[in-house]
Amino acid sequence: MERKTITHLLLSIMLLIGAGACEKKEQILTGTKEGDEEKLRELREKIDSLSLMYPCSDAAEWRFTAVGKKACGGPTGYVPYSTRLDTAAFLKIVETYTELQDAYNREYGVASDCAYVTPPSEVVCEDGKPKLVWEGRAFEPLK
């Protein structure tokens, strides 16, 4: 897919999820718990799909970012992404998801474990897929 097409796709997703720069966290909620859960699920699926859009053949072309927010703070995990993506647009979608999850947690009184999720040390390529590495062990990103 051409970079221009991917940028257009990312911007379309941002418009669909309402990722306006002036939008407050509370305004990104749908108004119902079920609707917000669905929005979170769909947005995470889009993030995962975009993050795996390119095959991983050169780990130097890959980065990772924190995604989500636990109720007591910190990210819920990490997601790899190719630098071939429009990274600014992709990271804005991740930021929107994280803000939505934070607003959801506060709105519905969600509790979570308070374990710190350490960032991976690197991304490696295995069988054409990116894998995050912690302490020398590679894992596929959690979904």
N, C-alpha and C positions, 0 to 999 in steps of 0.2 A: 504494500500500500504506500502511496506517495506521502511524504511528510505533510503536504498541503491538505490532503484528504484526512489524514489522522488529526491534524490540528482542527479541521472543520468538525470531525466527529467529537473530539474532546470538548470543543466549545458548545456544540449542540447538547451534549450531556450536561454541561454546566448550566445551560439555560433551562433544561428540563427539570433540574433539581433545585433551581432557584438560588444559584450561588452568586448573587449580586454582592458587590463590594460593601454596600451600606446595610446589608441585611443583618439583623440581630439573631442570635442563636435561637431565641424563643420563636421567632417567626419562621424558622425552617421546620418546625413541627407541624404535623397535619391536623392535629386536634383530637385524634383518637390513638389509643395505645396500639391497636392493631394496625392502623394506617402508618404509624411511625415505625413499627417493627418491619412492616413490608418495605417502607422506604429505605430503612437501614439495610435490609437484606438485598434489595435490588441494587443499591449503590455499591455495596461491598462486592457483589457479583461483577459489576461494571469495572470496579477497580482491579479485581483479580483478572478479568478478561483483558483489560488494557495492559496490565503488567506483564502478561504472558503473550502479548501480540507478536513479539519478535522471537525467533529462536535464539538461544544462547550459545554462541560459538566462541566468543571472546569476552572473558570475564571483565576485561578492562572497560567494556562498554556498558557495564551494569553498576547500578547503585541500589541502595535500599533506603527506605524511609519509615518512620514510625507511623502507625495507623491506629485509629480508634482511641478511646479514652475510658479507662476504668473509672468506676464510681469514686474510688478513693484517690484517683490520680494516676498518672502515667499511662503509656500506651497499652493497648490490648495486644499488640504484636507489631510485626514489621513486614513490609512488602517489597520485593525486588522490582526494579523497573529498568528498562533499557534507555540509554541516553539517546537512542534513535527516536524516541517519543518526543512530543512537545512537552518537555519536562515541566515547564511552568504551568501549563494547563493541567497536566496530570497531578502535580502536587497541589493545585488548587482544589481538585476533586477530592483528593485525600484529606485536605484540610476541612472541606465541607462535611465529609463523612465524620471526621473526628468531632467537629462542632455539633453535628446532629446527634452523635452518640452521647456527648456531654450533656446536651439539652435534654435528651431522652432520659438519661440517668437521673438528672435533677427533677424533671417533671414527674417521673413515676417512682421516685424514691428507690432506685435500684441499688442493691448492695453488691459488692464484689470483693474478691480477695484483694489484699493490699500488697501482694508479692510484686516486687520490682521485676519487670521484664527487661532483661539486659539486651542491649543491641547486639546484633551479630557482628562478627569481626570482618566478614567479607562475603562476597557473592562468588560462587564458582559455577562453572557450566558442567553439567552431566547429562549425557544423552539429549542434548539440545535444549535442556531446561535449566533455568536458574535455580540454584539452591543456596540458601543462606547457611553460613557456617558460624557455629558457636564452639569455642574451645577445640577447634580442629575437627569438629563433626558437622557434616553437611545434612541439612534437612530441607525438604520441600516446604514452601510457605504454607502455613495453616490457612484454611478457608473457613 
